[in-house]
Amino acid sequence: MAGRLTRRWSPSLLQVLRFPVVQLHMSRTAMRASEKDFENARNQLKLLTKDPGNEVKLKLYALYKQATEGPCNTPKPSMLDFINKAKWDAWNALGSLPKETARQNYVDLVSSLSPSSESSSQVKPAAANEKQPGSENIIVTSQDGITKIMFNRPSKKNAITTSMYKEIIHALKAASTDNSAITVFTGNGDYYSSGNDLTNFTDVSPNSIEETAKNASILLREFVDAFIDFPKPLVAVINGPAVGIVVTLLGLFDAVYASDKATFHTPFSELGQSPEGCASYTFPKIMGPAKAAEMLIFGKKLTAGEACAQGLVTEVFPESTFQKEVWTRLKTYAKLPTNSLRISKELIRSNEKEKLHAVNAEECTVLQGRWLSEECMNALMNFMSRKSKL
Ligand SMILES: CCCCCC/C=C/C(=O)SCCNC(=O)CCNC(=O)[C@H](O)C(C)(C)COP(=O)(O)OP(=O)(O)OC[C@H]1O[C@@H](n2cnc3c(N)ncnc32)[C@H](O)[C@@H]1OP(=O)(O)O
């Protein structure tokens, strides 16, 4: 089948994609591709000198169709019509991925194929054991069908800086179209992550506080949207304590494996803030409103065992065997048929997507107001003065 695809690709898909020859001028940092970025990406494909291979071509085809026509809307070709069946399968596997996301993924994928791409923000389809470029605070690798995104700032308990949010968005977009079957988040060192880097808000001049809060709210919304829309199974390997946003996001993960030394803490009230990551919706659904309130309103810290009993964590492992057991299991899962994994996830999650986007938007608006509140500013000052007394 691969041979047939190679022979037939050029005329059939070039027709579908209709490339004119135009030079690309696109912003690689734009997180939502405009129509123009999309058009430019289509043009850029024409300039490729190297055949990207059938798998990538099928992804491009599927993303193009999804971006322009929406979910697959044609009858399934017969089993013997190999090429059209492969194209149909690729398109159909995108399920109800929003057109806008498909457009962005298409732009990212084309961008990753360009020889002239800037290495610092380039997104590449993951190859075996390939380390993705970017800062060292987020390490993205791909091996055995698993793309691993690791928080790598152990001296700061893996606190997430503004640039790390952006890199994670980029890494998720790349992982959504790479060759891996599943995507896994984990932390390097003794913490999974201590959540938002509180200095994101302290290095700000007084006359730009409002603008900083607005920008942070936009970034947060985009960050959480990337998790809501992520099409492949998303797994968290919680190697140690988790605080704030990395906990709230767990409601958007498909499996959460924790070491028995992990803890789960969302001290939003203490910080003069409010929940994000869609937790105001997912946590009451997962654990019931009373337990969700204890965590999200009163900031009760849970042990891994408690988080598992409440349904936030899938399974807890003894620290001594945690890494070995979890990665062995994940490697087995990653060998399952990729399209089937995506489609099952889509079935489980798609009904909720619209609601989750609305919850995310609302939480970000509320948080933007909280960041400007006296309660929040006092909490940040307390954190900074605690540091200065050490
Ligand atoms: C685009 C913006 C989006 C915003 C989204 C909204 C997100 C909200 C949240 O995530 S709320 C949660 C925020 N996190 C916290 O409140 C945790 C703050 N940190 C701590 O309470 C403690 O550091 C600790 C309990 C995590 C660990 O304590 P300890 O074991 O005593 O270690 P240290 O405190 O000495 O930490 C070592 C080193 O790391 C620095 N650090 C740790 N966490 C953070 C952090 N979240 N932000 C900034 N810096 C952090 C800590 O200051 C130490 O640095 P130093 O060695 O002093 O330079």
The ligand as an ORCA input file, in Angstrom:
! r2SCAN-3c Opt
* xyz 0 1
  C       0.168     32.785     31.979
  C      -0.160     32.725     33.414
  C      -1.044     31.586     33.742
  C      -1.360     31.524     35.195
  C      -2.168     30.327     35.503
  C      -2.667     30.302     36.919
  C      -1.934     29.291     37.673
  C      -2.032     29.217     38.980
  C      -1.206     28.313     39.779
  O      -0.481     27.462     39.319
  S      -1.305     28.608     41.438
  C       0.039     27.716     42.145
  C       1.269     28.551     42.182
  N       2.327     27.844     42.923
  C       2.546     28.014     44.214
  O       1.872     28.738     44.893
  C       3.727     27.269     44.785
  C       4.744     28.266     45.355
  N       5.885     27.550     45.893
  C       5.892     26.992     47.113
  O       4.939     27.071     47.845
  C       7.131     26.269     47.518
  O       8.203     26.726     46.760
  C       6.993     24.737     47.315
  C       5.982     24.183     48.329
  C       6.547     24.377     45.900
  C       8.347     24.052     47.565
  O       8.831     24.430     48.837
  P      10.300     24.005     49.296
  O      10.474     22.545     49.192
  O      10.524     24.647     50.617
  O      11.250     24.621     48.182
  P      11.561     26.180     47.916
  O      10.391     26.993     48.281
  O      12.853     26.537     48.539
  O      11.678     26.174     46.317
  C      12.911     26.029     45.638
  C      13.060     27.184     44.675
  O      11.985     27.134     43.740
  C      11.270     28.363     43.749
  N       9.855     28.092     43.434
  C       9.147     27.017     43.783
  N       7.921     27.111     43.312
  C       7.834     28.283     42.669
  C       6.801     28.940     41.969
  N       5.588     28.395     41.817
  N       7.057     30.126     41.414
  C       8.273     30.686     41.508
  N       9.313     30.092     42.154
  C       9.082     28.924     42.726
  C      11.470     28.874     45.138
  O      11.217     30.238     45.203
  C      12.901     28.525     45.360
  O      13.683     29.440     44.639
  P      15.054     30.033     45.240
  O      15.939     28.856     45.434
  O      14.667     30.692     46.541
  O      15.536     31.005     44.225
*
